[in-house]
């Protein structure tokens, strides 16, 4: 009996000091994530999902938001605006989500943003680049935590002017909102620095054969080729350019989502030397980023990319705003998100109140031996560009 009593006492002591899971007395906060989980942009959707899942797990382990657990509900938008609206409508009307995020396709973000207005719910994107999202088609219910096309373009054009001041530039993009907007933004930034553009091409999404455009590119004789493709489109484009000897004596630069951790292995040597203006690199030397990279690697056995980092940061922005407002009610949360400053893997970000665009430091990254090496930095204030939103 003495041994039994001792055993029970020890067990009780162990239970007393063991960590206990959070107890949630209120209904969970439902976050609807509409992102491509199939098709050519599925790789991007996967890292978006992982970024959200890591942040949600950390937030819930720490007690949630105002004592409420976060629940993520995923829907596949297939990078198709019509599908994105249908899936977002379901999340709003059937699942009664409190917040929508995750869209990758810029046209999807614009369409879901209008849906958010009609349903009095807030929407965010952590990927879409089109300047119009926080520009001439801005919405009081839409926030963007990732860098827009102009922010990337300002940083990259400044680097190009320094490295190749006499460059002749040719631009290639996918034929939809993001591709045309991103190409236009970089062309504008480059020409403002007297960099000459000599041609542009827009290919349909999910193109299988890019060689039909190579004659036009060759005849233009560019020194630099700018790309704004993404996912599998980039893999096909760059590998075909390499096969047709298009990469010799030409520098290839482009948007942040063109070459990522999700397609760099498939690209192999075709990605070497690629340069971009980007809002993230796993090599950023800050305590916040080191912690994030270590946690991401432990959970997913991969390095995070910018889509994962910005999705992770988005949930922490939501947490900071909800705690500041003491509520997730739409009007109160909107006010709290405006001019919000919070810490992310990239460092401190601030959501500009006028257009709901996050101000973020930008990095010039070159791919060297399969690694995203940071070669230059531009401050958030220098990269942000003017507020062009006039709707609210």
N, C-alpha and C positions, 0 to 999 in steps of 0.2 A: 504494500500500500504506500509505503514511503517513496519507493521508486516511481510508482504511478503518479503520486502527487508532484514529485520533482519534474517528471516528464511533462505533465500538464502545465506546470508553472513556466517551464522553459518555452513550451509552445505558445502560451499566452503572451510571454514577453516578445517572442518573434512576431506574432500577429500585431502586437502593439506598435512595433517600430516599422513594419512593412508598409510600403506606400499603398495607398488606397486609390482606386480609380475615381475620377470626378463623379459627383452625383448631380444630375441635371433635373431641377425641379420644374422647368418650363419646357414648352414645346421647342423642338430644334429649329434652328434657322436653316431654311432650305435654299441652297445656291444651285441654280440651273446652269449647266455648262453645255453649251451647244457648240460642238467642235468637230472637225473631220476625223472620223475614226475608221474610214475606209476610203479607197481611191488614192489619187496621186498625192494628196496632202495628208495622208494618214500618219506619216512620220512626224509631221508638225503637231497634229492633234494628240499624238501619243505623249510628246514631251509637255504639251500644255496640260494634259491630264495629270502627268506625274508631278508637275510643279504645284498644281492645286492640291493633289492628294497629300504631298509632303507637308505643305503649310497647314492643311486642315487637321492632319494628325497631330502636329505640334501644338496647334491652337487648342484642340480638344484635350490633349494631355495636360495642358496648363490650365484647364478649367473652362474653356470655351470663350464665348463673347457675352459679357454681361450675364454670366451663369448659364448660357444656352449653348448646346452642342451644335456644331456645324455638320450639315449633311449635304453631300454633293450628289446631284442627279445629272447623269450624262446622257446626251442625245447626239447622234451622228448627223452633222449638217452636210456631209459629203462635199464641202466647199461649194455648195450650190445655194444661192440666195433663196430660191423658192422653197427648197427643203428646209433651210435654216428657219424661215418664218413659220413653216408648218410645225417643226419640232419645238420652237420657242413658244408658239401658241399653246401647244399641249402642256408644256411645263407650267405656263401661267394659268391656264384654265383648269387643268386636271390635277396637276401636282401642287398648285398654289405656291410656287416658289416665291421667295422674297427678293431675289436678285438674279439677273441674267449676265452671263459672261461666256468667254471661250471662243467666240467667232474668229475665224482666220481670214476667210475671203472678205475683202473690204466691202464689196456690195452686200454681203450677208450682214456685216456690222451695220451698215446704213439702214437696211430693211428692218433688222431686229430693233434698231434704235427707234424707228417710227412705231413699231409694235409696243415698245416700252412706254412711249408717250401715251398711246391710246389706253394702256392698261395701268398707268400710273405706277410703273416700276422702273428702277434704275438699271442701266446696262453698262457694261464695260468691255473693252477689248484689250488684250495683252499681246496682240500680234499684228493686227491690220495696220497698213502703212499709209493708205490714201490720205492726203492732206485734207480732203474735203470733210472727213469725219469730224475733225475739230476746226474746220474752216468754213467754207460757204454753205455746207450742209450740216453744220453742227446742230446738236440737240441739247436742250436743258437736262435731258435724262441720260445722256451718254458721256462716259468718261474714258480716257485712254491713258494707260499707265506706261505703255511702251513708246519708243521714239517714233515719230511720224517720218514720212519720206524726206521732208525738208531738213529735219535735224540730221539725218544720216548724210544727206547731200551736202550740206554746208561743211561738215567735217571732212568728207571725202574729197570734195572739190578743192578745199584749202590744201590738203595733202598733195593732190595731183598737181596743183599749180606750183608747189614748191619742188616736187620731184621731176615733173615733165612740163615745164612752162610753155613749150611749143607744141604740145601734143595735138594730134588730130583724132577726134573722138567719134566712135560709132556706137550706137545704142541699140540694145535688143531687149524686148520685154514681152510678156504674155498679153494677149489682146483682151483685157478686161480692166475694170476700174483700178485695181492696184497697179497692174503693169504700166498702164498709160500714165497714171498719176506719178508713179515713182520715176519713170523715165523723164517726164516733164520737169519734175522737181530737180533732178540732177542736171539735166540740160540747162535749166535756168541758172542754177548755182555755178556751173562750169562757165557758161557764157558771160556771167557777170564778172568773171575773173579773166576774160579774154581767151578762154580755151575754146578752140574752134570745133564745133560739131559738124560732121560731114555726112551723116545719114542715120536712119533709124528703121527698125523692123519690128513688127508686132505679130507674133505667131499665136495660133489658137492654143488654149489650155490643152494639156495632155497630147501635144504633138509628138508623133513618133519619128518623123524624118525632118531634121533641120537642114539637111544638105542642100535643099532647094533654095535656101537663102544665102549660101556661101559665095556664090558668084557675085552677088550684089555687094557683099562685104569685101571680097577681094578687090573688086574694081575700085572701091573707095580708098583702098590703101591706108587704113587707120593705123595709128601708133598704139591706141588704147581702145579696148572694147569694153563697154559697160553693159552688165546683165542685171535684169530684175526678175528672172525666173525663180522658181522655188521647187523643193521636193524632187520628184522623179523627173520633172521637166529639165531641171538643171543637170541631172545625171546624163540624160540623153543628149542634151545640147553640148556640154563640155566634152563628153567622151567622143561624140561625133566630130567636134572641132579638132580634137587631138588626132583622130583617125585620118582626117582630111588635111592634116598638117597646117591647121589654121592658127595654132598657138605659137608658132615660131616667130620670134622678133616682134611679138605683140604683148602688151601688158593687159591682163584681164582684171577688171575691178567690178564692183557692183553693190547691190543692196544687201542688207544684213541677213536676209532670209534666203539668199541664193545658195550659199554653201554653209551648212550647219553640221552639228554633230551627228545628225540623222542621215546625211547623205555623203559625208566626207569619205567614209570607207569605200563606198561604191564608186566614188570618183577617182580614188587612187591618185596617181601622179598628175592627172588632169587638173586637180585642184591646187597643185603647188604654185605658190607665188600669188594666188588670188588675194586681193586687197579690198577691204570694205570699211565703211564707217558704221560702227556698231554700238549698241547700248550695253553690251556685256561680253565678258570673256571669263572662263573659269580660272584664268591666271591672274585676275585682279587681286592685288595684294592688300586686302582689308580683312579685319577679324570677322566681319559679317559674312564676307564671301567664303572665307576658309571654312567657317562653320557650315554654311549652306552646301558647299561642294562636298564636304565630308559626309554630311547627312544624306545627300542625294546619292553619292556613290554607294554608301552602305545599304540604301534601300533599293536602288535600281541597277547597281553594278555598271553604271555609265557616268561620264561627266555630264553636267547640265549644259544646255545651250541657252541662248537669250530668251527663247520662248518659255522654257521652264523657269528661268529666273524671274521673268516679268509676271508669269502666272502666280508663282510663289509670292512675289511682292504684292500682287493685287489683293490677295486674301488678307495680308497684313495691313494694307491700306483700308480695306473694309473693316477690319477689327478696330483699327485706330479711330476711324470715323464713327463707328457705332458706339464705341466707348466714350468718345468725345460728346456725341449727341445724347447718349443714354437711351438710344432708341434705334430701331431699324425702319421706322416710318419714313416714307419716301421723302417728304419735304425736309424733315430734320436731317436725314442722312445726306441728302444733296447739299445742304448748307455746310455740313461737317466735312464733306469731301472737298469742297471748294477751298483752295489755298492750304490744303492739308500738307504737312511735311511729315515724312516718316522714313525709317531706315529700311534699306533693301540690300541685297547682295552687292549692288553697284555702288552703294553709298546712299547719302540722303537724296530723296526726291521730293519735289513739291508739285502739286497739281495746281496749275494756273487757274485762278477763279474765273477769268473771263471766257475761256474757251474749253476748259476741262482737259487741257493737254498737260501731261506730266513733263516737268523740266528735269532732264537727266544729263549727267556728263556723258560725252561721246568718246569712243575709243577708235583709233585706226588700228585695224588688225590685219596682219599678213599671215597666210598659211605657210608655215615652214616645217617640213618633215611631219606633216599631218597635225601640227599643233597650231592653235589660234594665238599667235604671238602679238602682244600689244606693242605697237611701235610709236604711237603718239596719242595725245589726249587733248580734247577741246572741252572747255567748261560748259555747263548747262546754259548759262546766260548767253554765251557766244553762239550756241547752236540752236537755240529755241526758235528764233525768227519771230515776226510780229503776230499779234493776235488778230486773226481775220474773221472771227465769228461775229455775226451781227444779228443772229436770231433771238438772242436773250441777253 
